[in-house]
Amino acid sequence: MNFSLQTCAKAIVLSALLCAAGARADDIKVLTTGILKGAFTPIATEFERQTGHKVTMSWGPSSGNSPEASPVRVRSGEALDVLIMVDTGMDDLVRTGHFVPQQRRNVAVSGIGVAVKAGHPLPDISTTAAFRSALLAAKSVGYSEGASGMHFIKVVVPQLGLTEAMASRGHVVLGRRFVGEELADDVVELGIQQLSELKLEPGITVVGPLPNELQKLSVVSAAVSSKAKAPEAGRQFLDFLDTPFAHKAIRDSGLDLPKVR
């Protein structure tokens, strides 16, 4: 599709959203991964302005067993219209029959980053060997129970031969609390989490992404639930996630767009 056709298609989506605004205003409940939390406020605000719908957002990690984790909440039957989470986590919920999507699309791609408290020296993480040394030099390392943390503790740590070392200095951050908050509060010395989530905490400095050999890119999917109380409004929200406004908000939050749309 060339640029002019893409522009025309986006204009049609926006026109449809505006037409729908005059028909009926609904409340949309969205459960989203923290990966998209930074982009969500401007997206929801503009969507509400254009359509008249009201968006209520709650968020939790895409994996884990805490009460706040999205898989736990979906399996417990929490009411929602739109679910946004890492695609592999959504796949698991679909496979077990706990979530049936009416409509689904990939909306963002996230990489994992490393951070320290603001004002602290920045460790060298430019290579796998340097990152390994940084982990060994840190007195404590924080990681989330979400997708980034599980990749770190289950894949990266064994790959670096640091399972024993992380047993004494690793600190898993549960629920809705960000790793960046633990860094800012001096709970941990080095933090590992999705780059877009680290960027939300003003009291820290993002050192950079994991070395390429250790990096894992997570695809974020959005879907309308088959049990949605406002399915049409939910579908409009998914369409809005594919507009230039939403794309800019997603990029500005530190995320990339899926290459295959």
Phi and psi in degrees as a GROMACS rama.xvg file:
@    title "Ramachandran Plot"
@    xaxis  label "Phi"
@    yaxis  label "Psi"
@TYPE xy
-78.7585  175.613  ASN-2
-63.058  -41.9325  PHE-3
-64.4039  -38.8418  SER-4
-68.6988  -38.311  LEU-5
-62.4069  -43.024  GLN-6
-62.4953  -41.6612  THR-7
-62.9448  -42.6393  CYS-8
-63.6298  -40.8451  ALA-9
-64.5108  -38.3736  LYS-10
-63.9662  -36.9153  ALA-11
-65.0685  -41.7886  ILE-12
-60.8171  -46.8275  VAL-13
-63.2779  -39.9805  LEU-14
-62.5043  -41.4183  SER-15
-64.0162  -39.0468  ALA-16
-63.9376  -41.8811  LEU-17
-67.2875  -38.2732  LEU-18
-64.0148  -40.6205  CYS-19
-66.1897  -27.3364  ALA-20
-61.4508  -34.3535  ALA-21
-78.7368  -13.8249  GLY-22
-83.6713  -49.7828  ALA-23
-164.512  137.935  ARG-24
-105.283  126.89  ALA-25
-120.362  160.641  ASP-26
-95.2227  126.954  ASP-27
-112.685  123.924  ILE-28
-97.4071  121.291  LYS-29
-118.591  126.778  VAL-30
-105.702  117.488  LEU-31
-126.388  154.523  THR-32
-68.9184  150.333  THR-33
-62.8309  -19.0058  GLY-34
-55.7065  -38.899  ILE-35
-95.6641  3.92745  LEU-36
-59.9319  -40.0937  LYS-37
-65.8709  -34.4194  GLY-38
-86.0992  -16.7788  ALA-39
-67.9245  -41.9406  PHE-40
-59.6942  -52.1318  THR-41
-63.8027  -34.9829  PRO-42
-65.2694  -49.0523  ILE-43
-64.0825  -40.6985  ALA-44
-61.6976  -45.2695  THR-45
-70.3772  -37.8288  GLU-46
-61.7779  -44.3862  PHE-47
-62.0538  -40.8142  GLU-48
-63.2298  -40.2113  ARG-49
-79.1807  -31.6361  GLN-50
-109.91  -22.841  THR-51
86.2453  -8.92065  GLY-52
-71.4367  156.214  HIS-53
-110.452  131.42  LYS-54
-109.594  123.964  VAL-55
-109.539  119.96  THR-56
-108.783  137.337  MET-57
-131.631  153.419  SER-58
-139.61  160.044  TRP-59
-166.456  164.106  GLY-60
-64.8267  152.437  PRO-61
-78.92  -6.4418  SER-62
-146.879  172.88  SER-63
113.454  172.349  GLY-64
-118.819  7.21852  ASN-65
-71.7161  158.379  SER-66
-59.5461  -24.9871  PRO-67
-82.954  -14.5778  GLU-68
-64.3378  135.865  ALA-69
-57.0285  -42.7369  SER-70
-60.4985  -38.5416  PRO-71
-64.6626  -42.8601  VAL-72
-68.8882  -39.1285  ARG-73
-67.4936  -44.217  VAL-74
-64.4221  -27.0941  ARG-75
-81.8003  -4.80723  SER-76
91.0825  19.2093  GLY-77
-57.4859  133.953  GLU-78
-70.947  130.795  ALA-79
-156.536  154.036  LEU-80
-99.4184  -39.8183  ASP-81
-129.307  132.775  VAL-82
-113.682  128.972  LEU-83
-125.867  118.285  ILE-84
-160.45  172.249  MET-85
-58.7669  135.957  VAL-86
-58.7624  -35.473  ASP-87
-67.2578  -36.1516  THR-88
-66.4528  -39.9387  GLY-89
-66.3825  -38.985  MET-90
-57.2197  -41.3696  ASP-91
-63.4658  -42.2341  ASP-92
-66.7999  -35.8546  LEU-93
-68.5836  -43.2375  VAL-94
-62.8539  -35.6853  ARG-95
-87.453  -0.528329  THR-96
81.2596  10.1289  GLY-97
-84.5654  -17.5868  HIS-98
-143.077  129.767  PHE-99
-120.844  112.46  VAL-100
-81.6719  136.431  PRO-101
-81.3096  -39.6946  GLN-102
-146.893  141.004  GLN-103
-146.399  142.424  ARG-104
-151.671  151.148  ARG-105
-81.3637  135.754  ASN-106
-122.358  -18.5138  VAL-107
-160.315  161.958  ALA-108
-130.185  130.662  VAL-109
-123.261  138.761  SER-110
-106.458  162.311  GLY-111
-95.846  139.32  ILE-112
-125.614  175.96  GLY-113
-125.488  140.754  VAL-114
-143.963  161.628  ALA-115
-134.35  169.245  VAL-116
-65.7774  144.078  LYS-117
-56.0938  133.853  ALA-118
93.8017  -14.7456  GLY-119
-81.9675  154.21  HIS-120
-59.1166  143.231  PRO-121
-89.0452  121.877  LEU-122
-73.522  156.668  PRO-123
-80.0158  118.342  ASP-124
-125.331  22.3534  ILE-125
-69.8837  -21.9898  SER-126
-133.536  166.973  THR-127
-60.6067  -42.2502  THR-128
-64.6986  -40.986  ALA-129
-66.5237  -40.7095  ALA-130
-64.8844  -39.7714  PHE-131
-60.123  -43.0416  ARG-132
-64.4578  -37.2738  SER-133
-65.0134  -38.8146  ALA-134
-64.9115  -41.1968  LEU-135
-70.56  -28.2786  LEU-136
-79.9093  -22.3181  ALA-137
-78.0899  137.309  ALA-138
-73.1487  -27.9248  LYS-139
-151.045  145.282  SER-140
-129.55  122.929  VAL-141
-100.369  142.054  GLY-142
-149.318  154.641  TYR-143
-86.5805  167.131  SER-144
-83.0639  -1.91147  GLU-145
-80.928  -164.779  GLY-146
-59.9498  -41.3739  ALA-147
-65.9146  -43.6285  SER-148
-67.2364  -38.6394  GLY-149
-67.5736  -36.2135  MET-150
-65.5856  -42.1228  HIS-151
-62.0459  -52.1251  PHE-152
-79.3492  -28.5598  ILE-153
-94.9052  -23.3698  LYS-154
-115.957  -56.3121  VAL-155
-65.6699  -49.5783  VAL-156
-59.5919  -49.5218  VAL-157
-61.7385  -37.9238  PRO-158
-61.6254  -33.7806  GLN-159
-88.301  -1.70363  LEU-160
69.5284  34.4165  GLY-161
-116.405  21.7264  LEU-162
-58.5876  -45.5862  THR-163
-67.7219  -41.5599  GLU-164
-64.3127  -40.4966  ALA-165
-74.0681  -19.3697  MET-166
-62.7999  -29.8726  ALA-167
-98.0227  -21.7028  SER-168
-119.916  -6.66829  ARG-169
-75.224  142.483  GLY-170
-137.612  108.281  HIS-171
-82.7721  132.094  VAL-172
-100.083  117.691  VAL-173
-95.6807  157.877  LEU-174
66.1114  -141.217  GLY-175
-87.2243  0.740696  ARG-176
-80.4106  136.639  ARG-177
-86.549  150.87  PHE-178
-59.7884  -36.8099  VAL-179
-58.9069  -34.6964  GLY-180
-66.2503  -39.0771  GLU-181
-64.6121  -36.6998  GLU-182
-66.2131  -48.6687  LEU-183
-62.3109  -31.084  ALA-184
-91.2977  8.3784  ASP-185
64.2745  24.5372  ASP-186
-76.4567  -37.8683  VAL-187
-130.826  161.559  VAL-188
-98.7948  -30.7406  GLU-189
-132.702  138.433  LEU-190
-125.73  142.333  GLY-191
-123.33  121.813  ILE-192
-163.8  174.535  GLN-193
-57.684  139.401  GLN-194
-57.86  -40.8459  LEU-195
-65.6288  -29.8658  SER-196
-78.3094  -38.1214  GLU-197
-62.4354  -33.8697  LEU-198
-68.4766  -13.7345  LYS-199
-77.8131  -17.8886  LEU-200
-98.6367  115.268  GLU-201
-73.4991  -16.0674  PRO-202
-89.6256  14.6182  GLY-203
-132.696  169.046  ILE-204
-120.972  125.347  THR-205
-79.999  117.828  VAL-206
-73.9152  -40.3268  VAL-207
153.664  -176.177  GLY-208
-78.8981  162.176  PRO-209
-58.6443  151.852  LEU-210
-54.8263  148.025  PRO-211
-53.0157  -38.5596  ASN-212
-65.5932  -21.5433  GLU-213
-108.384  -8.50023  LEU-214
-70.9124  148.216  GLN-215
-133.457  122.214  LYS-216
-91.5391  126.975  LEU-217
-103.216  130.601  SER-218
-90.8328  129.28  VAL-219
-97.8415  126.043  VAL-220
-109.466  147.85  SER-221
-122.3  139.589  ALA-222
-147.581  147.156  ALA-223
-88.3868  130.179  VAL-224
-73.7566  144.459  SER-225
-66.7271  -16.6058  SER-226
-101.016  12.9354  LYS-227
-61.0603  137.17  ALA-228
-81.0981  -21.4151  LYS-229
-128.958  66.9252  ALA-230
-64.1439  -38.3672  PRO-231
-67.3438  -42.0027  GLU-232
-64.4191  -36.4583  ALA-233
-63.0139  -40.9728  GLY-234
-65.9346  -37.0102  ARG-235
-63.2287  -37.4721  GLN-236
-65.0673  -42.6293  PHE-237
-61.7172  -40.567  LEU-238
-63.0465  -37.3907  ASP-239
-66.0215  -30.4595  PHE-240
-64.5551  -12.0118  LEU-241
-105.879  18.8343  ASP-242
-96.38  160.541  THR-243
-56.6025  -37.01  PRO-244
-61.0364  -48.7351  PHE-245
-65.2855  -40.2109  ALA-246
-59.0208  -42.7605  HIS-247
-64.7822  -42.9223  LYS-248
-62.5169  -38.8942  ALA-249
-65.6071  -45.9283  ILE-250
-64.9169  -42.0292  ARG-251
-63.0116  -24.0865  ASP-252
-84.4973  -0.511316  SER-253
100.538  14.2714  GLY-254
-108.7  163.932  LEU-255
-108.79  165.052  ASP-256
-93.7707  149.622  LEU-257
-58.9686  139.498  PRO-258
-72.2139  -35.7003  LYS-259
-103.378  115.795  VAL-260
